[in-house]
Amino acid sequence: MNYEEEVNSRATQPEDNYYPPPRYDGNYFPPPPEEGMYEDDNFLPPHQEEIPARGEREAQRGAGGRASPLGGYPNPMRRGMPVPPLAMAPPRRSPFAPHILAEAIQPGIKIPSLNEYNGGGDPQDHLDRFSARADLLDISDAAYCKLFRTTLSGKAMAWFNQLPPGTIESFEQLAQRFLHHFAINKRYPKTASYLFTIIQRENESLREYVQRFSEAVLEVPHVNPELLASIMQQNLKRGDSRNQSPGSHLQPRRNC
């Protein structure tokens, strides 16, 4: 049976034996769309997309001759290309003025045996102890500032780091801000009324009481000696002779 006879025989067969046309194998292209089917004139359906020229295809290829998924842009994951860091720490700006930062401290200079201040003690006491030790060193005002910073820790260091950049121009200015910020922790001198609370205990001898009262007097500056003797006699317990003059024991220890 030749080709024509085979075609004629298939045409005369019933529909049950009809063979459908082969499925789409990738070589079939549908007809172009009708005019006005797409509102955007610049849009082309998938079968009509423009094929890039050879030079453009080569520009879109990455390393190793494989096409880059980013088109013409370089692939940052390609080996050998620098990858930018995820995050960069902002530059730190010191509260010290430029002239303080520019001055270098002599090597080996440090404050001997001074406990760090964490914001919980008396700021005036820490400043006095620092000054007493720093005065032994022949250093400049800028060195005072830098060394004082090394004595801070905890909340005190956090306070210093939050100061506006470049606002500390001298150690005097730094000390004033330090005392002002931690003023709530400052221990203020006691007044004469505090001495009225130093009462002789029930089983306390007169000598022991005088010793304890004398130590309390050291915490009260500028008290009249006659007032001290009067307060002490008033605080004696019953049974002790109030005719004796206990104020005479306070003369060597009185802080007038």
C-alpha positions as CSV (number, residue, x, y, z in Angstrom):
1,M,0.0,0.0,0.0
2,N,1.5,3.3,-1.1
3,Y,1.2,6.6,0.8
4,E,-1.9,7.8,-1.1
5,E,-3.8,4.6,-0.5
6,E,-3.0,4.7,3.2
7,V,-4.3,8.3,3.5
8,N,-7.5,7.4,1.7
9,S,-8.1,4.3,3.9
10,R,-7.7,6.4,7.0
11,A,-10.1,9.0,5.7
12,T,-12.8,6.3,5.1
13,Q,-12.4,4.7,8.6
14,P,-15.0,5.5,11.3
15,E,-14.4,8.1,14.0
16,D,-13.6,5.4,16.6
17,N,-10.4,4.5,14.8
18,Y,-9.5,8.2,14.1
19,Y,-6.0,9.0,15.3
20,P,-5.7,12.6,16.8
21,P,-2.9,14.9,15.7
22,P,0.3,14.6,17.7
23,R,0.6,16.7,20.9
24,Y,2.6,20.0,21.1
25,D,6.2,19.0,21.0
26,G,7.8,22.5,21.4
27,N,8.1,23.3,17.8
28,Y,4.5,24.6,17.4
29,F,4.0,28.3,17.6
30,P,0.4,29.7,17.9
31,P,-0.7,32.4,15.6
32,P,-0.1,36.0,16.5
33,P,-2.8,37.7,18.6
34,E,-5.4,39.9,17.0
35,E,-5.0,43.6,17.0
36,G,-6.3,45.2,20.2
37,M,-6.1,42.0,22.3
38,Y,-3.5,43.5,24.6
39,E,-4.0,47.0,26.0
40,D,-0.3,47.6,26.4
41,D,1.3,47.9,23.0
42,N,4.7,47.4,24.6
43,F,3.8,44.0,26.0
44,L,4.6,41.0,24.0
45,P,3.2,37.5,24.7
46,P,5.7,34.8,25.6
47,H,5.9,33.4,22.1
48,Q,6.8,36.9,20.7
49,E,9.4,38.0,23.2
50,E,12.4,39.5,21.6
51,I,15.5,37.3,21.6
52,P,18.5,39.3,22.8
53,A,21.4,39.7,20.4
54,R,24.5,37.6,20.8
55,G,26.5,40.4,22.4
56,E,23.7,40.9,25.0
57,R,23.5,37.2,25.8
58,E,27.3,37.1,26.4
59,A,27.0,40.2,28.7
60,Q,24.3,38.3,30.7
61,R,26.6,35.3,31.3
62,G,28.4,34.9,34.6
63,A,31.6,33.1,35.4
64,G,32.2,29.7,33.8
65,G,30.1,30.5,30.7
66,R,26.8,30.0,32.6
67,A,24.0,32.5,32.3
68,S,23.8,34.8,35.4
69,P,20.4,34.8,37.2
70,L,20.8,38.5,37.6
71,G,21.0,39.3,33.9
72,G,23.7,41.8,33.1
73,Y,24.5,42.5,36.7
74,P,27.4,40.7,38.4
75,N,26.6,37.9,40.7
76,P,27.8,38.8,44.2
77,M,28.0,35.1,45.1
78,R,30.6,34.4,42.4
79,R,33.9,33.4,44.0
80,G,36.4,36.2,44.2
81,M,34.0,39.1,44.4
82,P,34.0,41.1,47.7
83,V,30.8,40.7,49.7
84,P,29.7,43.8,51.6
85,P,29.4,43.4,55.4
86,L,25.9,43.0,56.8
87,A,26.3,45.8,59.2
88,M,29.0,48.3,60.1
89,A,29.5,49.8,63.6
90,P,29.1,53.6,63.7
91,P,32.2,55.5,64.4
92,R,32.6,56.3,68.1
93,R,32.7,60.0,69.0
94,S,34.4,60.8,72.4
95,P,33.0,63.3,74.8
96,F,36.5,64.9,75.0
97,A,37.3,67.9,73.0
98,P,39.8,67.5,70.1
99,H,42.7,69.1,72.0
100,I,42.3,66.5,74.8
101,L,42.2,63.6,72.4
102,A,45.3,64.8,70.5
103,E,47.5,64.9,73.6
104,A,49.2,61.6,74.4
105,I,49.8,60.3,77.9
106,Q,53.3,59.3,78.8
107,P,53.6,55.5,78.8
108,G,53.5,53.9,82.3
109,I,51.5,56.6,84.0
110,K,48.5,55.3,86.0
111,I,46.6,56.0,89.2
112,P,47.9,53.7,91.9
113,S,45.5,51.7,94.1
114,L,42.2,53.5,93.4
115,N,38.9,51.6,93.4
116,E,36.6,52.2,90.4
117,Y,33.5,54.2,90.8
118,N,30.3,52.5,89.6
119,G,27.8,55.2,90.5
120,G,26.8,53.9,93.9
121,G,29.1,55.8,96.3
122,D,29.8,59.4,97.2
123,P,31.1,61.2,94.1
124,Q,32.9,63.8,96.1
125,D,34.8,61.1,98.0
126,H,35.9,59.4,94.7
127,L,36.9,62.7,93.2
128,D,39.0,63.7,96.3
129,R,40.8,60.3,96.4
130,F,41.5,60.6,92.7
131,S,42.9,64.1,93.0
132,A,45.1,63.1,96.0
133,R,46.7,60.4,93.9
134,A,46.8,62.3,90.6
135,D,48.5,65.3,92.2
136,L,51.6,63.1,92.8
137,L,52.1,62.8,89.1
138,D,53.5,65.5,86.9
139,I,50.7,65.4,84.2
140,S,48.7,67.9,82.2
141,D,45.0,68.7,82.4
142,A,44.3,66.5,79.4
143,A,46.0,63.6,81.2
144,Y,43.8,64.2,84.3
145,C,40.7,63.8,82.1
146,K,41.8,60.6,80.4
147,L,43.0,59.0,83.7
148,F,39.8,59.9,85.5
149,R,37.8,58.2,82.9
150,T,39.7,54.9,83.6
151,T,38.4,55.0,87.2
152,L,34.8,54.7,86.1
153,S,32.8,51.6,85.6
154,G,29.2,50.4,85.4
155,K,26.6,53.2,85.5
156,A,29.3,55.8,85.8
157,M,31.0,54.6,82.6
158,A,27.6,54.5,80.8
159,W,26.9,58.1,81.9
160,F,30.3,59.2,80.5
161,N,29.7,57.5,77.2
162,Q,26.4,59.3,76.8
163,L,27.8,62.8,77.1
164,P,27.6,64.9,73.9
165,P,30.7,64.5,71.7
166,G,33.4,67.1,72.1
167,T,31.8,68.9,75.1
168,I,34.5,68.2,77.7
169,E,37.2,70.7,77.4
170,S,38.9,70.6,80.9
171,F,39.1,68.4,84.0
172,E,37.3,71.1,86.0
173,Q,34.3,70.9,83.6
174,L,34.4,67.1,83.8
175,A,34.5,67.1,87.6
176,Q,31.5,69.5,87.8
177,R,29.4,67.4,85.5
178,F,30.4,64.3,87.4
179,L,29.4,65.7,90.8
180,H,26.2,67.2,89.4
181,H,25.0,63.9,87.9
182,F,25.7,61.7,91.0
183,A,24.8,64.3,93.6
184,I,22.0,62.1,94.9
185,N,24.7,59.8,96.3
186,K,26.6,62.5,98.0
187,R,27.0,62.2,101.8
188,Y,26.3,65.6,103.3
189,P,27.8,66.7,106.7
190,K,25.6,66.0,109.8
191,T,24.3,68.9,111.9
192,A,24.4,69.4,115.6
193,S,20.9,67.9,115.9
194,Y,22.5,64.5,115.0
195,L,24.4,64.5,118.3
196,F,21.1,64.4,120.3
197,T,20.6,60.9,119.0
198,I,23.9,59.7,120.5
199,I,22.5,58.6,123.9
200,Q,24.3,56.5,126.5
201,R,23.1,52.9,126.4
202,E,21.9,51.0,129.4
203,N,25.0,48.9,130.0
204,E,27.5,51.3,128.5
205,S,30.1,52.9,130.8
206,L,30.8,56.5,130.8
207,R,34.2,56.0,129.2
208,E,32.7,54.0,126.4
209,Y,30.0,56.5,125.8
210,V,32.5,59.4,125.7
211,Q,34.5,57.5,123.1
212,R,31.4,56.9,120.9
213,F,30.2,60.5,121.3
214,S,33.6,61.8,120.3
215,E,33.6,59.8,117.1
216,A,30.1,61.2,116.3
217,V,31.4,64.8,116.8
218,L,33.9,64.3,114.0
219,E,31.0,64.0,111.6
220,V,29.6,67.3,112.6
221,P,31.8,70.3,111.6
222,H,31.9,73.7,113.3
223,V,30.1,72.9,116.6
224,N,30.4,75.2,119.6
225,P,32.3,73.5,122.5
226,E,29.8,74.6,125.1
227,L,27.0,73.2,123.0
228,L,28.8,69.8,122.8
229,A,29.1,69.6,126.6
230,S,25.5,70.5,127.1
231,I,24.3,67.8,124.6
232,M,26.5,65.2,126.1
233,Q,25.4,65.8,129.6
234,Q,21.8,65.7,128.5
235,N,22.3,62.3,126.8
236,L,23.8,60.6,129.9
237,K,21.7,57.8,131.4
238,R,20.2,58.1,134.9
239,G,22.5,57.2,137.7
240,D,25.7,58.8,136.2
241,S,26.9,61.9,137.9
242,R,26.0,64.9,135.7
243,N,28.1,67.2,137.9
244,Q,31.3,66.0,136.2
245,S,32.3,67.7,133.1
246,P,32.4,65.0,130.3
247,G,33.0,67.8,127.7
248,S,36.6,67.9,128.9
249,H,37.1,64.5,127.2
250,L,36.1,66.1,123.8
251,Q,38.8,68.8,123.7
252,P,41.4,66.7,121.9
253,R,38.9,65.3,119.3
254,R,36.6,68.2,118.8
255,N,36.2,69.3,115.1
256,C,35.6,73.0,115.5
